[in-house]
C-alpha cells in the first residue's frame, strides 16, 4: 500500500531555512514577479504612481517594523529619518553633483548614523519616555529644516533631478517602477533573512523581555543601537527614493503625521511581520486614493477629505487593536491555513 506525504518534511538545514518551502509557493511568487514586470507595459501613469508610492512606503514600513514590531521600541521620529535621507540625496545631488548610485546608499548611512545617535538614550528610557525623546527629535528636525535656508532651502525646499543609472533615466513613472521594484525586493529579502540571524533573534528577545535577554548574554544597548541604525537606514532609503520620485522636497513632506502614518501601517499590517509591512503599506496608501475617487463623485471639500482620511486611519487602528491585534498578516495566515485543510477543516 502506497503512502502519500501529508506535510512538509525537512531533511536538511538548507531546506529548513528556505524562505519558500514548497514549489507551489515558489511558482506563485514567480508569477507575481512576472506580473509586476509586465505591469508598467499595461498600466496607466496613475496606477504606476500609486504603485510607486506603495513600493516606497513598503521600505519605510519595514524599517518601522524592525524597530517597533520586532524590537519593541516605539518611535515618533521615523518621518525625521526619512527626511534626513531625502535631504541628504538632494544636497549631494544638487550641490555636490554626486550620482544617484552613491547618493542613495549615502542617504541610508547618514540616516542610520542619526538613528543610532538618537537611539543612545534607549538604554535608559523606554516606552512612553522613548516616545517623547523621538518626538523631541522630530520637532527639532522640522525646526532645522525651516531655519537652515542655505543648506535645506528653508520653506521652499530643494529641487532634485530624476535618478540616472548607467545612462538610464528614471524620470517616468514606468521606468521608476522598475528601480523601485528592485529596491523593494532587496529590502524584503534582507529583512526576511535578518530575523534568522543572531542579531534578528536578539531583537525579538529584547522585545519579549529585555532583562531576560541581558541575563542570557545579549548586549541590550548594542542591539538596540543596531535596531535604530537598521530602521533608520531603511527610512533613509525611503526618503532618497521619495526625493528622486517627486523631484522636489520641502519641510511639509516630513511632518509628525508621516510618522503616525507609518505606525498605522505596521499596526494594520501586523507588528513583527515582514509581510504585514507590505499589507499595511498597501492598505494605507490605497485607502486615501479610494476616498479621493469617492470624493470626486460626491464633490467633497478637500479640507473635509483630509480630515476624513485621518478619521478613517484612527478608526482602523482602533478596530485592528480590538478585533485583530496581529493585523492583516494574521488574517492572511488564517486564510492560508483554511485552504490548506479545505474541504476537511477538521
Secondary structure, 3 states (H helix, E strand, C coil): CCCCCCCCCCCCHHHHCCCCCCHHHHHHHHHHHHHHHHHHHHCCHHHHHHHHHHHHHHHHHHHHHHHHHHCCCCCCCHHHHHHHHHHHHHHHHHHCCCCHHHHHHHHHHHHHHHHHHHHHHHHCCCCHHHHHHHHHHHHHHHHHHHHCHHHHCHHHCEECCCCEECCEECCCHHHHHHHHHHHHHHHHHHHHHHCCCHHHHHHHHHHHHHHHHHHCCCCHHHHHHHHHHHHHHHHHHHHHHHHHHHCEECHHHHCHHHHHHHHHHHHHHCCCCHHHHHHHHHHHHHHHHHHHHHHHHHCCCHHHHHHHHHHHHHHHHHHHHHHCCCHHHHHHHHHHHHHHHCCCCC
